[in-house]
Amino acid sequence: MADHIKIRRAAGKWTVRSGGAVLGESTNALELTEGDYPPVIYFPREDIAMAFLDRSDHSTHCRWKGDASYYSIVTRSTTHENAAWSYEDPFEAVAEIKGHLAFYPSDAVTVEEI
């Protein structure tokens, strides 16, 4: 694994919310730290209400983690484009994040420990 990436189990219980809806809660989330970037919480897919997410055509490539697929959050009132991402087939060095989703915190999306 790249020396600048660390993955560990996120302590406590984590939640992600959007548009007044709880998209997921987990006590099995992972915390990924990469260099100087803020830590990112990755939720196990089974702890997320996938009915709120639509896979988009957007994708990116990280030389350390692989190809990321993106999801839009669809609520009653709006769609938040490409608000979540997942490494469906990450590089072996970060294989722990396979089957997990991360969310961009914003005014519309809250990721927090509860």
C-alpha positions in Angstrom: 0.0 0.0 0.0 1.1 3.5 -0.6 2.8 4.8 2.6 0.5 7.8 2.6 -2.7 5.7 2.8 -3.9 4.3 6.1 -7.1 2.3 6.5 -8.5 1.4 9.9 -11.9 0.6 11.5 -13.7 3.8 12.3 -14.4 3.9 16.0 -18.1 4.3 17.1 -21.3 4.4 15.0 -21.4 6.5 11.9 -24.4 7.9 9.9 -24.9 9.5 6.5 -28.0 11.7 5.9 -29.3 13.7 3.0 -32.5 15.6 2.4 -33.8 14.7 5.9 -33.4 11.0 5.2 -31.0 8.6 6.9 -29.1 6.8 4.1 -27.2 4.6 6.4 -25.8 3.8 9.8 -22.8 1.6 10.6 -20.6 0.4 13.4 -18.5 -1.3 10.7 -17.3 1.7 8.8 -13.7 2.2 7.7 -11.7 5.4 8.0 -9.2 6.1 5.2 -6.6 8.7 5.6 -4.5 9.7 2.6 -1.6 12.2 3.0 -2.8 15.6 4.2 -6.4 15.1 3.1 -9.1 14.9 5.8 -10.1 11.3 6.7 -12.9 9.7 4.6 -15.4 7.3 6.1 -16.3 4.3 4.0 -19.6 2.6 4.8 -20.2 -1.1 4.1 -22.7 -1.2 1.2 -25.0 -3.5 3.2 -25.4 -0.6 5.8 -26.6 1.9 3.1 -30.2 2.2 1.8 -29.1 1.7 -1.8 -32.7 2.7 -3.0 -31.6 6.3 -2.5 -28.6 5.9 -4.8 -28.4 5.8 -8.6 -25.2 4.9 -10.3 -24.0 7.7 -12.6 -21.8 7.5 -15.7 -19.1 9.5 -13.9 -15.8 7.7 -13.0 -12.3 8.7 -11.9 -9.0 7.0 -11.5 -6.7 7.1 -8.5 -3.2 5.8 -9.0 -3.2 4.4 -5.5 -6.8 3.0 -5.2 -8.0 2.3 -8.7 -11.1 3.2 -10.6 -14.0 4.9 -8.7 -17.6 4.6 -9.7 -20.0 7.4 -8.6 -23.6 7.5 -7.4 -26.1 10.3 -7.2 -28.4 10.6 -4.1 -32.0 10.9 -5.1 -34.3 12.3 -2.5 -38.0 13.4 -2.6 -37.0 16.9 -3.5 -33.7 16.8 -5.5 -30.9 14.8 -6.9 -27.3 15.3 -5.6 -25.1 14.4 -8.6 -22.1 12.2 -7.9 -22.4 12.6 -4.1 -21.0 9.1 -3.3 -18.3 6.9 -4.7 -17.1 3.4 -4.5 -14.0 1.4 -5.6 -15.7 -1.6 -7.0 -12.5 -3.4 -7.7 -9.7 -1.5 -5.8 -6.1 -2.3 -6.0 -5.0 -5.1 -3.8 -3.1 -2.7 -1.4 -6.5 -1.1 -0.5 -8.7 -4.1 -0.9 -10.4 -3.4 2.4 -12.5 -0.7 0.8 -14.1 -3.0 -1.7 -17.9 -3.2 -1.1 -17.9 0.2 0.7 -19.2 3.6 -0.3 -17.9 7.1 0.7 -19.9 10.3 0.5 -18.9 13.9 -0.1 -19.9 15.9 3.0 -21.7 19.1 1.9 -24.7 21.3 2.8 -26.8 18.5 1.4 -24.9 15.4 2.8 -23.9 14.9 6.4 -21.4 12.2 7.5 -21.0 12.1 11.2 -20.2 9.9 14.2 -23.3 9.5 16.4 
